[in-house]
Amino acid sequence: MKHTLLVTERCNLACDYCYVGQQPSRMPLAVAKRIVDFAFQGTPASEKIEIGFFGGEPLLELGLIRDVVGLIEAEPAFDPERVLLTIVTNGTIFSPEIVGFLADHGIALGISCDGPPEVHDLHRRFHGGGPTAHQVARNIRRFLEAGTAVMVNAVYGPDTLHQLPRTVDHLARLGVRQIYLSPDFSARWLTAHLEALPDVYSAVGAVYTGYALQGDRRFVSLIDGKIAVILRQGYQVMERCRMGRGEFAFTPQGTIYPCERLVAANGGEHRIGDVFKGVDVERLLCHRVPGEALNRECHACGLRDYCMNWCGCSNFFASGFYNRVSPFLCASEKASIRVAFEVFQELEAAGVTFYDHLGGMPAANSLRRQGSDGP
């Protein structure tokens, strides 16, 4: 069960693809308490609880996050083995205080960085237009040097697609071991971009393979995620989108959305309730297309169990409906599955193992010491 708190809608950046409308808002602690209660009371005992701090820029409200973490850890049902805490930040804010806080409470850190300066600064700038790439890269290094594990998310669009191999290599050279590549589904993807996907993803696979053959493995979502799915013969039930049922996002006012990416989309039409009145899951039907003819091509596709056709927010931003698959997602999934299989075959033949992928933890091997590749 995933619960994302937008602790603030303020941000010090003006990213042009941002899907959260910036407002001078801050989550009251009373609202945060209702959300914490919602998370613990609504999650079955058999499931883990993920609570993420998001924004805006969440580290602008470090004091509030401290207070909310205190509420979480004070819950009678709190168990650090069951509860995963995360923060996703734009990477422009660093301090030893933040490092200590993350370590003391076992909070996982995610940083947004789209690649080298000429790529990152295309879309991720300060208010006023100032570049952010060098500051973000410096802070990534500082967190890593302080012993903080850093996951980096890189967004790519039609104008940066061909830079993906350089982006992966840039982040790897910074010392990042977990790299997530996220397409901007709301962008205008043309046929030419879709036709380029196989070659671009193959080039990403070549960078990935080069590091793996050197015994310096990196997790790259585009590759590792699909290798895990292939080895496990498809996405498992709990890995698929459960928006509004197993995944929730909360605004500073306590309004509930089925995913943090949908908070500002369509003027709030995606809201499904609030922490005071509860959830109305029937509202999820508002952006679904009825009819058996929907995604007809998917029914006969042999890759459908390995494909993210179920991702509601990705579908919405690309097609306008939670359950309508776009041409971009279809082409991207086919290309990534093929490349992942080719990378797996090449590395397996070279003696590289994928035990963690088979066990459903594909990022684990990237965290081992160089040269340690056993089960």
Secondary structure by P-SEA (a helix, b strand, c coil): cbbbbcccccccccccccccccccccccaaaaaaaaaaaaaaccccbbbbbbbbcccccccaaaaaaaaaaaaaccccccccbbbbbbcccccccaaaaaaaaacbbbbbbbbcccccccccccccccccccaaaaaaaaaaaaaabbbbbbbbbbccccccaaaaaaaaaaaacccbbbbbccccccccaaaaaaaaaaaaaaaaaaaaaaaacbbbbbcccaaaaaaaaaccccccccccccccbbbbcccccccccccccccccccccccccccccccccccccccccccccccccccccccccccccaaaaaacccccccccaaaaaaaaaaaaaaaaaaaaaaaaccccccccccccccccccccccccc
